[in-house]
Amino acid sequence: MNAIRPIAICVFRQDDHIFVFEGYDPFGDETFYRPLGGGIEFGEYSRDAVIREVREEIGCEIINLHYLGVLENVFTGCDGEPAHEIVMVYEGDFADAAMYATEAVEAIEDTGARFKALWMLLQHFRDGLSPLYPFGLLELLTEAEGP
């Protein structure tokens, strides 16, 4: 049975870069990127979920966290199954300034799966060179930048 999955993600910016994890979809045969974050547990506020997820995945604390908006994402997952997410999007800063001097880090999912998180140029996604998920995130970030 499919269910709507609520998730929370955090955008970290450094100049014209954002910090994202790199994933691979074997069904679509594509490498994709998404900000760090994950599932919101029952009874947990989305703000608390994104703080917990980033701490679990890369061991970092977030400061200056603020809400950017919500996105709804209906897609085919990496397992080939239909998926539906409600995505609470936040922006924040790393408490440890050393993260801004790091090119990439190895991160870990709660399943034990390992993945790479790295700084990527926003222009890379604007030019359509790789997908940035969830859908609509680039537009939301552009709105947040203002005129």
PyRosetta script that sets phi, psi and omega in degrees:
from pyrosetta import init, pose_from_sequence

init()
pose = pose_from_sequence("MNAIRPIAICVFRQDDHIFVFEGYDPFGDETFYRPLGGGIEFGEYSRDAVIREVREEIGCEIINLHYLGVLENVFTGCDGEPAHEIVMVYEGDFADAAMYATEAVEAIEDTGARFKALWMLLQHFRDGLSPLYPFGLLELLTEAEGP")
pose.set_psi(1, 127.0)
pose.set_omega(1, 178.5)
pose.set_phi(2, -83.7)
pose.set_psi(2, 145.9)
pose.set_omega(2, 178.7)
pose.set_phi(3, -137.3)
pose.set_psi(3, 155.9)
pose.set_omega(3, 174.4)
pose.set_phi(4, -74.9)
pose.set_psi(4, 131.4)
pose.set_omega(4, -177.5)
pose.set_phi(5, -106.8)
pose.set_psi(5, 119.2)
pose.set_omega(5, 174.7)
pose.set_phi(6, -84.1)
pose.set_psi(6, 130.4)
pose.set_omega(6, 177.1)
pose.set_phi(7, -132.1)
pose.set_psi(7, 163.2)
pose.set_omega(7, 175.3)
pose.set_phi(8, -131.4)
pose.set_psi(8, 134.7)
pose.set_omega(8, 179.4)
pose.set_phi(9, -127.3)
pose.set_psi(9, 158.4)
pose.set_omega(9, 179.0)
pose.set_phi(10, -127.3)
pose.set_psi(10, 128.8)
pose.set_omega(10, 175.7)
pose.set_phi(11, -93.4)
pose.set_psi(11, 124.7)
pose.set_omega(11, 173.3)
pose.set_phi(12, -110.7)
pose.set_psi(12, 128.2)
pose.set_omega(12, -179.0)
pose.set_phi(13, -114.3)
pose.set_psi(13, 149.0)
pose.set_omega(13, 171.3)
pose.set_phi(14, -145.3)
pose.set_psi(14, 106.7)
pose.set_omega(14, -175.3)
pose.set_phi(15, 53.9)
pose.set_psi(15, -119.1)
pose.set_omega(15, -178.1)
pose.set_phi(16, -101.5)
pose.set_psi(16, 24.9)
pose.set_omega(16, 178.7)
pose.set_phi(17, -117.2)
pose.set_psi(17, 155.0)
pose.set_omega(17, 168.8)
pose.set_phi(18, -128.4)
pose.set_psi(18, 154.1)
pose.set_omega(18, -178.7)
pose.set_phi(19, -95.2)
pose.set_psi(19, 121.6)
pose.set_omega(19, -174.0)
pose.set_phi(20, -138.0)
pose.set_psi(20, 161.9)
pose.set_omega(20, 171.4)
pose.set_phi(21, -98.2)
pose.set_psi(21, 151.6)
pose.set_omega(21, -179.7)
pose.set_phi(22, -102.7)
pose.set_psi(22, 125.6)
pose.set_omega(22, 178.1)
pose.set_phi(23, -124.4)
pose.set_psi(23, 165.9)
pose.set_omega(23, 177.9)
pose.set_phi(24, -130.3)
pose.set_psi(24, 129.8)
pose.set_omega(24, 177.8)
pose.set_phi(25, -103.7)
pose.set_psi(25, 106.2)
pose.set_omega(25, -177.9)
pose.set_phi(26, -68.2)
pose.set_psi(26, -26.1)
pose.set_omega(26, -179.6)
pose.set_phi(27, -76.4)
pose.set_psi(27, -36.5)
pose.set_omega(27, 176.7)
pose.set_phi(28, -94.1)
pose.set_psi(28, -4.3)
pose.set_omega(28, -177.6)
pose.set_phi(29, 48.1)
pose.set_psi(29, 55.2)
pose.set_omega(29, 179.6)
pose.set_phi(30, -143.3)
pose.set_psi(30, 148.0)
pose.set_omega(30, 170.4)
pose.set_phi(31, -90.0)
pose.set_psi(31, 133.8)
pose.set_omega(31, -178.2)
pose.set_phi(32, -133.3)
pose.set_psi(32, 170.1)
pose.set_omega(32, -177.9)
pose.set_phi(33, -135.0)
pose.set_psi(33, 148.7)
pose.set_omega(33, 178.3)
pose.set_phi(34, -153.4)
pose.set_psi(34, 143.2)
pose.set_omega(34, 174.5)
pose.set_phi(35, -60.0)
pose.set_psi(35, 158.9)
pose.set_omega(35, 179.5)
pose.set_phi(36, -67.5)
pose.set_psi(36, 152.5)
pose.set_omega(36, 178.8)
pose.set_phi(37, 148.7)
pose.set_psi(37, -167.9)
pose.set_omega(37, -179.8)
pose.set_phi(38, 175.3)
pose.set_psi(38, -161.1)
pose.set_omega(38, -172.5)
pose.set_phi(39, -63.3)
pose.set_psi(39, 142.7)
pose.set_omega(39, 174.2)
pose.set_phi(40, -92.2)
pose.set_psi(40, 124.1)
pose.set_omega(40, -179.6)
pose.set_phi(41, -81.3)
pose.set_psi(41, 155.2)
pose.set_omega(41, 179.5)
pose.set_phi(42, -55.9)
pose.set_psi(42, 130.3)
pose.set_omega(42, 179.0)
pose.set_phi(43, 83.6)
pose.set_psi(43, -1.5)
pose.set_omega(43, -178.2)
pose.set_phi(44, -101.7)
pose.set_psi(44, 134.5)
pose.set_omega(44, 174.7)
pose.set_phi(45, -74.1)
pose.set_psi(45, 148.4)
pose.set_omega(45, -177.2)
pose.set_phi(46, -59.0)
pose.set_psi(46, -37.8)
pose.set_omega(46, 178.4)
pose.set_phi(47, -59.4)
pose.set_psi(47, -44.8)
pose.set_omega(47, 179.0)
pose.set_phi(48, -67.5)
pose.set_psi(48, -35.4)
pose.set_omega(48, -179.7)
pose.set_phi(49, -64.3)
pose.set_psi(49, -44.2)
pose.set_omega(49, -177.9)
pose.set_phi(50, -68.2)
pose.set_psi(50, -36.5)
pose.set_omega(50, 176.1)
pose.set_phi(51, -62.9)
pose.set_psi(51, -45.7)
pose.set_omega(51, 179.8)
pose.set_phi(52, -63.5)
pose.set_psi(52, -46.5)
pose.set_omega(52, -177.0)
pose.set_phi(53, -62.0)
pose.set_psi(53, -44.4)
pose.set_omega(53, 179.9)
pose.set_phi(54, -65.9)
pose.set_psi(54, -39.6)
pose.set_omega(54, 177.7)
pose.set_phi(55, -62.3)
pose.set_psi(55, -44.6)
pose.set_omega(55, -179.0)
pose.set_phi(56, -68.3)
pose.set_psi(56, -40.0)
pose.set_omega(56, -173.6)
pose.set_phi(57, -76.1)
pose.set_psi(57, -43.2)
pose.set_omega(57, -176.2)
pose.set_phi(58, -130.0)
pose.set_psi(58, 3.8)
pose.set_omega(58, 176.1)
pose.set_phi(59, 71.3)
pose.set_psi(59, 24.5)
pose.set_omega(59, -177.6)
pose.set_phi(60, -112.7)
pose.set_psi(60, 150.5)
pose.set_omega(60, 175.2)
pose.set_phi(61, -97.6)
pose.set_psi(61, 153.7)
pose.set_omega(61, -179.2)
pose.set_phi(62, -111.7)
pose.set_psi(62, 138.7)
pose.set_omega(62, 171.2)
pose.set_phi(63, -124.0)
pose.set_psi(63, 165.4)
pose.set_omega(63, 176.9)
pose.set_phi(64, 55.2)
pose.set_psi(64, 38.7)
pose.set_omega(64, -177.9)
pose.set_phi(65, -75.7)
pose.set_psi(65, 128.8)
pose.set_omega(65, 174.5)
pose.set_phi(66, -143.0)
pose.set_psi(66, 151.3)
pose.set_omega(66, -175.0)
pose.set_phi(67, -77.7)
pose.set_psi(67, 132.4)
pose.set_omega(67, 176.6)
pose.set_phi(68, -102.1)
pose.set_psi(68, -36.8)
pose.set_omega(68, -177.3)
pose.set_phi(69, 159.8)
pose.set_psi(69, -173.2)
pose.set_omega(69, -179.5)
pose.set_phi(70, -126.0)
pose.set_psi(70, 142.5)
pose.set_omega(70, 176.4)
pose.set_phi(71, -126.4)
pose.set_psi(71, 147.1)
pose.set_omega(71, 174.4)
pose.set_phi(72, -112.4)
pose.set_psi(72, 132.2)
pose.set_omega(72, -172.4)
pose.set_phi(73, -130.0)
pose.set_psi(73, 117.3)
pose.set_omega(73, 175.0)
pose.set_phi(74, -116.0)
pose.set_psi(74, 123.5)
pose.set_omega(74, -170.4)
pose.set_phi(75, -158.2)
pose.set_psi(75, 175.5)
pose.set_omega(75, 171.8)
pose.set_phi(76, -98.6)
pose.set_psi(76, 123.4)
pose.set_omega(76, -176.7)
pose.set_phi(77, -73.5)
pose.set_psi(77, 172.7)
pose.set_omega(77, 179.9)
pose.set_phi(78, -63.8)
pose.set_psi(78, -15.2)
pose.set_omega(78, 177.0)
pose.set_phi(79, -92.6)
pose.set_psi(79, 3.1)
pose.set_omega(79, 179.6)
pose.set_phi(80, 84.3)
pose.set_psi(80, -0.1)
pose.set_omega(80, -178.4)
pose.set_phi(81, -95.2)
pose.set_psi(81, 150.0)
pose.set_omega(81, 176.2)
pose.set_phi(82, -65.0)
pose.set_psi(82, 143.4)
pose.set_omega(82, -178.7)
pose.set_phi(83, -137.6)
pose.set_psi(83, 154.6)
pose.set_omega(83, -179.0)
pose.set_phi(84, -144.4)
pose.set_psi(84, 121.1)
pose.set_omega(84, -178.8)
pose.set_phi(85, -125.9)
pose.set_psi(85, 144.2)
pose.set_omega(85, 166.6)
pose.set_phi(86, -106.3)
pose.set_psi(86, 119.7)
pose.set_omega(86, -170.1)
pose.set_phi(87, -112.8)
pose.set_psi(87, 114.4)
pose.set_omega(87, 174.1)
pose.set_phi(88, -86.8)
pose.set_psi(88, 120.8)
pose.set_omega(88, -173.6)
pose.set_phi(89, -107.4)
pose.set_psi(89, 126.4)
pose.set_omega(89, 177.5)
pose.set_phi(90, -120.4)
pose.set_psi(90, 161.2)
pose.set_omega(90, 170.6)
pose.set_phi(91, -126.9)
pose.set_psi(91, 142.1)
pose.set_omega(91, -179.3)
pose.set_phi(92, -157.4)
pose.set_psi(92, -177.9)
pose.set_omega(92, 178.2)
pose.set_phi(93, -120.7)
pose.set_psi(93, 151.4)
pose.set_omega(93, 172.7)
pose.set_phi(94, -74.3)
pose.set_psi(94, 135.3)
pose.set_omega(94, 176.4)
pose.set_phi(95, -67.1)
pose.set_psi(95, -33.8)
pose.set_omega(95, 179.4)
pose.set_phi(96, -91.8)
pose.set_psi(96, 107.7)
pose.set_omega(96, -177.7)
pose.set_phi(97, -60.5)
pose.set_psi(97, -20.0)
pose.set_omega(97, 179.3)
pose.set_phi(98, -62.6)
pose.set_psi(98, -23.4)
pose.set_omega(98, 179.5)
pose.set_phi(99, -63.5)
pose.set_psi(99, -26.2)
pose.set_omega(99, -179.4)
pose.set_phi(100, -77.1)
pose.set_psi(100, -13.9)
pose.set_omega(100, 177.3)
pose.set_phi(101, -100.5)
pose.set_psi(101, -1.3)
pose.set_omega(101, -178.2)
pose.set_phi(102, -93.0)
pose.set_psi(102, 129.6)
pose.set_omega(102, 177.7)
pose.set_phi(103, -71.4)
pose.set_psi(103, -45.8)
pose.set_omega(103, -176.5)
pose.set_phi(104, -156.6)
pose.set_psi(104, 156.1)
pose.set_omega(104, 175.5)
pose.set_phi(105, -135.6)
pose.set_psi(105, 154.0)
pose.set_omega(105, 172.5)
pose.set_phi(106, -86.5)
pose.set_psi(106, 131.2)
pose.set_omega(106, -178.9)
pose.set_phi(107, -118.1)
pose.set_psi(107, 166.8)
pose.set_omega(107, -177.6)
pose.set_phi(108, -136.7)
pose.set_psi(108, 135.6)
pose.set_omega(108, 175.4)
pose.set_phi(109, -83.1)
pose.set_psi(109, 163.9)
pose.set_omega(109, 177.2)
pose.set_phi(110, -65.7)
pose.set_psi(110, -16.5)
pose.set_omega(110, 176.2)
pose.set_phi(111, -80.6)
pose.set_psi(111, -9.1)
pose.set_omega(111, -176.3)
pose.set_phi(112, 96.5)
pose.set_psi(112, -9.7)
pose.set_omega(112, 178.8)
pose.set_phi(113, -66.5)
pose.set_psi(113, 141.0)
pose.set_omega(113, 179.5)
pose.set_phi(114, -104.1)
pose.set_psi(114, 148.5)
pose.set_omega(114, 177.4)
pose.set_phi(115, -149.7)
pose.set_psi(115, 167.2)
pose.set_omega(115, -179.6)
pose.set_phi(116, -101.4)
pose.set_psi(116, 136.8)
pose.set_omega(116, 172.3)
pose.set_phi(117, -118.7)
pose.set_psi(117, 136.8)
pose.set_omega(117, -172.2)
pose.set_phi(118, -153.1)
pose.set_psi(118, 165.5)
pose.set_omega(118, 174.7)
pose.set_phi(119, -84.6)
pose.set_psi(119, 130.6)
pose.set_omega(119, 178.6)
pose.set_phi(120, -129.0)
pose.set_psi(120, 143.5)
pose.set_omega(120, 175.5)
pose.set_phi(121, -65.4)
pose.set_psi(121, 131.9)
pose.set_omega(121, 175.5)
pose.set_phi(122, -60.8)
pose.set_psi(122, -34.5)
pose.set_omega(122, -179.3)
pose.set_phi(123, -61.7)
pose.set_psi(123, -29.8)
pose.set_omega(123, 177.2)
pose.set_phi(124, -56.2)
pose.set_psi(124, -41.7)
pose.set_omega(124, -179.7)
pose.set_phi(125, -79.0)
pose.set_psi(125, -37.8)
pose.set_omega(125, 178.2)
pose.set_phi(126, -62.2)
pose.set_psi(126, -33.4)
pose.set_omega(126, 178.9)
pose.set_phi(127, -80.0)
pose.set_psi(127, -3.1)
pose.set_omega(127, 178.0)
pose.set_phi(128, 74.7)
pose.set_psi(128, 21.4)
pose.set_omega(128, -178.0)
pose.set_phi(129, -74.5)
pose.set_psi(129, -28.2)
pose.set_omega(129, 175.7)
pose.set_phi(130, -149.5)
pose.set_psi(130, 150.1)
pose.set_omega(130, 176.8)
pose.set_phi(131, -76.5)
pose.set_psi(131, 141.2)
pose.set_omega(131, 172.7)
pose.set_phi(132, -113.3)
pose.set_psi(132, 121.0)
pose.set_omega(132, -179.2)
pose.set_phi(133, -109.6)
pose.set_psi(133, 154.8)
pose.set_omega(133, 2.1)
pose.set_phi(134, -75.6)
pose.set_psi(134, 161.2)
pose.set_omega(134, 176.8)
pose.set_phi(135, -55.0)
pose.set_psi(135, 138.8)
pose.set_omega(135, 178.6)
pose.set_phi(136, 93.4)
pose.set_psi(136, -9.2)
pose.set_omega(136, -177.2)
pose.set_phi(137, -65.2)
pose.set_psi(137, -42.3)
pose.set_omega(137, -179.8)
pose.set_phi(138, -58.8)
pose.set_psi(138, -42.5)
pose.set_omega(138, 179.2)
pose.set_phi(139, -64.7)
pose.set_psi(139, -42.4)
pose.set_omega(139, 178.7)
pose.set_phi(140, -62.5)
pose.set_psi(140, -41.1)
pose.set_omega(140, 178.6)
pose.set_phi(141, -66.4)
pose.set_psi(141, -37.8)
pose.set_omega(141, 178.1)
pose.set_phi(142, -65.0)
pose.set_psi(142, -42.2)
pose.set_omega(142, 177.2)
pose.set_phi(143, -62.0)
pose.set_psi(143, -40.1)
pose.set_omega(143, -177.8)
pose.set_phi(144, -67.6)
pose.set_psi(144, -27.3)
pose.set_omega(144, 179.2)
pose.set_phi(145, -70.7)
pose.set_psi(145, -26.1)
pose.set_omega(145, -179.5)
pose.set_phi(146, 78.7)
pose.set_psi(146, -177.0)
pose.set_omega(146, -176.1)
pose.set_phi(147, -69.2)
pose.dump_pdb("model.pdb")
